[in-house]
Amino acid sequence: MSEAVSGAANEGASRQATVRYGVYGQPGSYAGKTVGDVRRQLSSAWSIPADAQAHKGKTALDDTYVIQPGDSIDFHRKLGEKG
């Protein structure tokens, strides 16, 4: 494998992060994007409501948080709310 091809493959892998909402979950090239960008990107396909809170573990995130490689971001609705 050439260095250029190998470098491109490694760059894609280094931008991987996982995003989940309800039954949906997907690793992808989300690193470097803000939570707000990812919410807008996935909102129609996954029906993520505008008021869903993003979390990294137990830490609540705002829409300006820049997703890092290896992050696992979960969107949650407030308890007691139905969609």
C-alpha positions as CSV (number, residue, x, y, z in Angstrom):
1,M,0.0,0.0,0.0
2,S,1.4,3.4,-0.9
3,E,2.0,6.1,1.8
4,A,-0.6,8.3,0.3
5,V,-3.3,5.6,0.4
6,S,-2.2,4.5,3.9
7,G,-2.2,8.1,5.1
8,A,-5.7,8.8,3.8
9,A,-6.9,5.6,5.5
10,N,-5.3,6.6,8.8
11,E,-6.7,10.1,8.6
12,G,-10.3,8.7,8.1
13,A,-9.8,6.3,11.1
14,S,-8.5,9.2,13.3
15,R,-11.7,11.2,12.7
16,Q,-14.0,8.4,13.9
17,A,-16.4,9.0,16.7
18,T,-19.7,7.3,17.6
19,V,-23.0,9.1,17.8
20,R,-26.2,7.5,19.3
21,Y,-29.9,8.4,19.7
22,G,-32.5,5.9,20.8
23,V,-32.2,2.8,18.7
24,Y,-29.8,4.5,16.2
25,G,-26.1,4.4,16.6
26,Q,-23.3,4.9,14.1
27,P,-19.5,5.4,14.1
28,G,-18.5,7.9,11.5
29,S,-16.3,10.8,10.6
30,Y,-17.7,13.2,13.3
31,A,-14.5,14.3,14.9
32,G,-13.8,18.0,14.3
33,K,-17.5,18.8,13.9
34,T,-19.6,20.4,16.6
35,V,-22.4,18.7,18.4
36,G,-24.7,21.2,16.7
37,D,-23.4,20.3,13.3
38,V,-23.9,16.5,13.9
39,R,-27.4,17.2,15.4
40,R,-28.4,19.0,12.2
41,Q,-26.8,16.3,10.0
42,L,-28.7,13.5,11.6
43,S,-31.8,15.2,12.9
44,S,-34.2,14.3,10.0
45,A,-32.9,10.8,9.5
46,W,-33.0,9.9,13.2
47,S,-35.7,12.3,14.3
48,I,-33.4,14.0,16.9
49,P,-35.5,16.8,18.5
50,A,-33.9,20.2,18.9
51,D,-34.2,20.0,22.7
52,A,-32.4,16.6,23.0
53,Q,-29.4,16.9,25.3
54,A,-26.0,15.6,24.0
55,H,-23.9,13.7,26.6
56,K,-20.3,12.3,26.6
57,G,-20.5,9.8,29.4
58,K,-22.2,11.6,32.3
59,T,-21.1,15.0,31.0
60,A,-23.8,17.2,29.3
61,L,-22.5,18.9,26.2
62,D,-23.7,22.1,24.5
63,D,-23.9,22.5,20.7
64,T,-20.5,24.2,20.5
65,Y,-18.6,21.2,21.8
66,V,-16.1,20.0,19.1
67,I,-16.2,16.2,18.9
68,Q,-12.8,14.5,19.4
69,P,-11.6,11.3,17.8
70,G,-12.8,8.3,19.8
71,D,-15.7,10.2,21.5
72,S,-19.0,8.5,22.1
73,I,-21.8,11.0,22.0
74,D,-25.3,10.2,23.1
75,F,-28.4,12.3,22.5
76,H,-31.1,12.0,25.2
77,R,-34.5,13.5,25.7
78,K,-35.5,14.7,29.1
79,L,-36.9,12.0,31.4
80,G,-40.7,11.7,31.2
81,E,-41.0,13.0,27.6
82,K,-42.3,11.0,24.8
83,G,-41.6,11.6,21.1
